[in-house]
Structures are given as structure tokens and as C-alpha cells.
């Protein structure tokens, strides 16, 4: 074989590998940026990693107070005295009735507003990546380029559309052959495009990026879930439909599978509020859409259990500042523990 031919073949193979890796990287980016879903298809709640395998993740507490991932990271690097000083500036803003204490209703209202700010921050960062010409609007072509590395649907390969037929992976990212991901994305795009101009402004892009946090998008999400799971088309989900592909696995059940089935049946029965053995649209929505009111209430209870030292059901400014590490973090609590271990942190 001629040396020139061998060299050409090597270059061609190298180019193909680079192109494949680039395409995979683009799609991986889309997977990471798209809405996170649980394995059963429901959207992950904002506090989904607050407690991970019994371990408490303090980052959620800090973000719930500061309403910003970036600010929470900044606070982690502050000296304790500076962290306290900055937190003290926030307390009068939380104190709606100006009585120098924070009650549970005030703290819950603050946390709910933080969730709104976090959603906006996420969408702002995401849009800055997708809006390549920086005109404040995202076109479908810009989104396709960012998410799939393609100019239009015809250029998207089987791996991107979910046409591989794979199951038991994130339900938005792997679909059966007749429900490709890109088609669902386009349908959701059209729902978010409320003015119908074919582009998404920032408010519309927020709805597209985090549909679970915008009620206008909820009917679409429920309808898509019914399309994916309602096998008999009766508008309800029976237990086997709720389970999906894993529930239909003909292989013998392991102990782990049986425990999973028991756990899922308990969840299903809890969602089935009218006890008719199936989930209607309202019950499906309760399953799919995280309840930020409930999440905020649980976070309030968590913070009060930690900081309400005199157990009088209100937090004084001093109590909050005494527990600034719980509310916003600081260099000592976060970095000291990581660098020197729990023993050093205890000595501090």
C-alpha cells in the first residue's frame, strides 16, 4: 500500500473521530443543560440533592437564602465576620413587618422569591450560551446548533433524536422511535413562543428552559407524559403504565427490583388521592411538577430547627447571625472542613 494512501487514510480517520467527538460533546452539553428529570420522568425538585444518601448538602440552604448560585459560591469564600456583615444587610429585607424578627411566613416568602431568582439566573446563563448573535432573542436554529450541533432537524442523528429505542434512561433524553427528542423540543418551543413570532425572548426562554416552574407549560408536560405512558389512550395512568419499561421487564426480579416495585407502589398510592387505582391529569401533575410551596415550607422547618435556639417559633436577627454558616456559609465552615477535615473544623 502506498505511503501516501496510508497517510490519507489516517488523516481521514482522525478527522472522522474528531467530528464524532465534537458532535458527542455538543449533545452531551445539551443533555447537561436540558431540564433534569428523575428516572421515572418527573422533574427534579430544587431540593433534590439537599439530602443525598443521608448526607446533608448545605449548598441548597445557602442558595435558598441568597437566590443565586454565584453569590452562594462567593459567600463560601468569605471570612465569617464578612459573611455575618453581609447577611445582616439582608435581614431587614426579610423582615416584612419590621419587628426585628423573622417568622416562618416571612422566611417562606423569601425562599420562594429566591427560587424565582435562581430560575432567572439559570435561564440568563443558558441564554447567554445559546443566543450567539446577542440580539436578546433565541432562534430555533441557534438552539439546534447549541443543543444538537445541527442547523435543522434533518441533520440530527439517531443518537440525538432518541431513535435508538433505548429505555430506562432520562425520559426526555431517550425516546422510542416514534417520539424523537428533537420533535418534542420543537413542540415545547412552540408552546413557550407565546407571541408566535418563531423566536424566544428571555421570558419565553425561561419557560422553555424550566417548564416545570411555569404554570402555562404544565398542560403541555402532562399531555406529553400521557403520550409517552398512556398505552391504552384512556387519559389515565394505571400502575403498570406509571412504571414504564422497567415495570414490564420479563426478567426474574432481584431483591433490588422487588424493593423498587414496593417503593414505587407506595409513591403511586400516595399520588392516587381519590384511590381509584389510576392517576388523572391533576394527579399526574402532582407527580411531575415539584411543589415549590412544599419545598420552601420544608426548608423553613429545617432552618428553624437549626437556628431557633429559644424555640419561640420566630428567629431573632441575632439567632440568624449566630448561625450564619447555616444560612449563607463562610470560608471556615465550607473550606476549612474540606481542607483540614472535620476535626480541625470542630476545633475552630
JOHUNOR-V381311 format. One record per backbone hydrogen bond with DSSP energy under -0.5 kcal/mol. CO is the residue of the C=O (numbers start at 1). NH is the residue of the N-H. E is the energy in kcal/mol with one decimal. If there is no record, write none. Layout:
BEGIN
co=CO nh=NH e=E
co=CO nh=NH e=E
END
This chain:
BEGIN
co=2 nh=6 e=-2.1
co=3 nh=7 e=-2.6
co=4 nh=8 e=-2.3
co=5 nh=9 e=-2.6
co=6 nh=10 e=-2.5
co=7 nh=11 e=-2.4
co=8 nh=12 e=-2.4
co=9 nh=13 e=-2.6
co=10 nh=14 e=-2.6
co=11 nh=15 e=-2.5
co=12 nh=16 e=-2.3
co=13 nh=17 e=-2.4
co=14 nh=18 e=-2.3
co=15 nh=19 e=-2.6
co=16 nh=20 e=-2.5
co=17 nh=21 e=-2.7
co=18 nh=22 e=-2.6
co=19 nh=23 e=-2.4
co=20 nh=24 e=-2.6
co=21 nh=25 e=-2.6
co=22 nh=26 e=-2.2
co=23 nh=27 e=-2.4
co=24 nh=28 e=-2.8
co=25 nh=29 e=-2.2
co=26 nh=30 e=-1.9
co=27 nh=31 e=-2.5
co=28 nh=32 e=-2.5
co=29 nh=33 e=-2.3
co=30 nh=34 e=-2.5
co=36 nh=44 e=-1.5
co=38 nh=41 e=-1.7
co=38 nh=171 e=-0.5
co=42 nh=38 e=-3.6
co=45 nh=48 e=-1.8
co=47 nh=50 e=-2.0
co=47 nh=51 e=-0.5
co=50 nh=57 e=-3.4
co=51 nh=53 e=-0.6
co=52 nh=55 e=-1.9
co=55 nh=52 e=-2.7
co=56 nh=58 e=-0.7
co=57 nh=60 e=-0.9
co=57 nh=61 e=-0.5
co=58 nh=62 e=-1.9
co=59 nh=63 e=-2.6
co=60 nh=64 e=-2.4
co=61 nh=65 e=-1.2
co=62 nh=66 e=-2.7
co=63 nh=67 e=-2.6
co=68 nh=72 e=-1.8
co=69 nh=73 e=-2.2
co=70 nh=74 e=-2.0
co=71 nh=75 e=-2.8
co=72 nh=76 e=-1.6
co=74 nh=77 e=-1.4
co=75 nh=78 e=-1.8
co=78 nh=331 e=-4.6
co=79 nh=82 e=-0.5
co=79 nh=83 e=-2.5
co=80 nh=84 e=-2.5
co=81 nh=85 e=-1.9
co=82 nh=86 e=-2.5
co=83 nh=87 e=-2.2
co=84 nh=88 e=-2.5
co=85 nh=89 e=-1.0
co=86 nh=90 e=-0.7
co=87 nh=90 e=-1.2
co=87 nh=91 e=-1.3
co=88 nh=92 e=-0.7
co=90 nh=93 e=-1.0
co=90 nh=94 e=-1.4
co=91 nh=95 e=-1.9
co=94 nh=96 e=-1.8
co=95 nh=98 e=-1.1
co=100 nh=317 e=-1.1
co=101 nh=103 e=-0.6
co=102 nh=315 e=-2.6
co=103 nh=107 e=-2.2
co=104 nh=108 e=-2.4
co=105 nh=109 e=-2.3
co=106 nh=110 e=-2.0
co=107 nh=111 e=-2.4
co=108 nh=112 e=-2.6
co=109 nh=113 e=-1.9
co=110 nh=114 e=-1.8
co=111 nh=115 e=-2.0
co=112 nh=116 e=-1.5
co=113 nh=117 e=-2.1
co=114 nh=118 e=-2.8
co=115 nh=119 e=-2.3
co=116 nh=120 e=-2.1
co=117 nh=121 e=-2.5
co=118 nh=122 e=-2.5
co=119 nh=123 e=-2.3
co=120 nh=124 e=-2.6
co=121 nh=125 e=-2.3
co=122 nh=126 e=-2.5
co=123 nh=127 e=-2.9
co=124 nh=128 e=-1.9
co=125 nh=129 e=-0.9
co=126 nh=129 e=-0.7
co=126 nh=130 e=-1.7
co=127 nh=131 e=-3.1
co=130 nh=132 e=-2.1
co=131 nh=134 e=-1.3
co=137 nh=139 e=-0.6
co=138 nh=200 e=-2.3
co=139 nh=143 e=-2.2
co=140 nh=144 e=-2.9
co=141 nh=145 e=-2.4
co=142 nh=146 e=-2.2
co=143 nh=147 e=-3.2
co=144 nh=148 e=-2.4
co=144 nh=149 e=-0.8
co=144 nh=150 e=-1.3
co=145 nh=149 e=-1.0
co=152 nh=155 e=-1.4
co=153 nh=156 e=-1.4
co=157 nh=160 e=-0.7
co=157 nh=161 e=-1.7
co=158 nh=162 e=-1.2
co=158 nh=163 e=-1.8
co=158 nh=164 e=-0.5
co=161 nh=181 e=-2.3
co=162 nh=165 e=-1.2
co=170 nh=173 e=-1.4
co=170 nh=174 e=-1.6
co=175 nh=165 e=-0.7
co=176 nh=179 e=-2.0
co=180 nh=184 e=-1.7
co=181 nh=185 e=-2.7
co=182 nh=186 e=-1.9
co=183 nh=187 e=-2.1
co=184 nh=188 e=-2.6
co=185 nh=189 e=-2.4
co=186 nh=190 e=-2.3
co=187 nh=191 e=-1.7
co=188 nh=192 e=-2.4
co=189 nh=193 e=-1.7
co=192 nh=194 e=-2.3
co=193 nh=196 e=-1.4
co=198 nh=140 e=-0.6
co=199 nh=201 e=-0.6
co=200 nh=138 e=-2.3
co=201 nh=205 e=-2.9
co=202 nh=206 e=-2.3
co=203 nh=207 e=-1.5
co=204 nh=208 e=-2.1
co=205 nh=209 e=-2.8
co=206 nh=210 e=-2.5
co=208 nh=211 e=-0.5
co=210 nh=213 e=-1.9
co=211 nh=214 e=-1.6
co=214 nh=217 e=-2.5
co=214 nh=218 e=-0.6
co=215 nh=218 e=-1.0
co=215 nh=219 e=-0.6
co=217 nh=221 e=-1.9
co=218 nh=222 e=-2.4
co=219 nh=223 e=-2.5
co=220 nh=224 e=-2.6
co=221 nh=225 e=-2.0
co=222 nh=226 e=-2.4
co=223 nh=227 e=-2.4
co=224 nh=228 e=-2.2
co=225 nh=229 e=-2.5
co=226 nh=230 e=-2.5
co=229 nh=231 e=-1.7
co=230 nh=233 e=-0.8
co=236 nh=238 e=-0.6
co=237 nh=279 e=-2.3
co=238 nh=242 e=-2.6
co=239 nh=243 e=-2.1
co=240 nh=244 e=-1.3
co=243 nh=246 e=-0.5
co=244 nh=247 e=-0.6
co=244 nh=248 e=-0.7
co=245 nh=248 e=-1.1
co=246 nh=249 e=-1.1
co=254 nh=258 e=-2.4
co=255 nh=259 e=-2.2
co=256 nh=260 e=-2.2
co=257 nh=261 e=-2.5
co=258 nh=262 e=-2.3
co=259 nh=263 e=-2.4
co=260 nh=264 e=-2.8
co=261 nh=265 e=-2.3
co=262 nh=266 e=-1.9
co=263 nh=267 e=-2.0
co=264 nh=268 e=-2.8
co=265 nh=269 e=-2.6
co=266 nh=270 e=-1.9
co=267 nh=271 e=-2.3
co=268 nh=272 e=-2.2
co=271 nh=273 e=-2.4
co=272 nh=275 e=-1.5
co=277 nh=239 e=-0.5
co=278 nh=280 e=-0.5
co=279 nh=237 e=-1.8
co=280 nh=284 e=-2.7
co=281 nh=285 e=-2.3
co=282 nh=286 e=-2.0
co=283 nh=287 e=-1.7
co=284 nh=288 e=-2.9
co=285 nh=289 e=-3.0
co=288 nh=43 e=-2.2
co=288 nh=290 e=-0.6
co=290 nh=292 e=-1.0
co=291 nh=295 e=-2.4
co=292 nh=296 e=-2.9
co=293 nh=297 e=-2.2
co=294 nh=298 e=-2.3
co=295 nh=299 e=-2.1
co=296 nh=300 e=-2.3
co=297 nh=301 e=-2.1
co=298 nh=302 e=-2.1
co=299 nh=303 e=-2.6
co=300 nh=304 e=-2.7
co=301 nh=305 e=-2.4
co=302 nh=306 e=-1.1
co=303 nh=307 e=-2.6
co=304 nh=308 e=-2.4
co=307 nh=309 e=-2.2
co=308 nh=311 e=-1.3
co=314 nh=316 e=-0.6
co=315 nh=102 e=-2.9
co=316 nh=320 e=-2.0
co=317 nh=321 e=-2.5
co=318 nh=322 e=-2.5
co=319 nh=323 e=-1.1
co=321 nh=324 e=-1.4
co=323 nh=326 e=-1.3
co=323 nh=327 e=-1.6
co=324 nh=328 e=-3.2
co=324 nh=329 e=-1.6
co=330 nh=334 e=-2.1
co=331 nh=335 e=-1.5
co=331 nh=336 e=-1.7
co=332 nh=337 e=-0.7
co=334 nh=338 e=-1.3
co=335 nh=339 e=-2.7
co=336 nh=340 e=-2.5
co=337 nh=341 e=-1.6
co=340 nh=344 e=-0.6
co=341 nh=345 e=-1.8
co=342 nh=346 e=-2.5
co=343 nh=347 e=-1.8
co=344 nh=348 e=-1.6
END
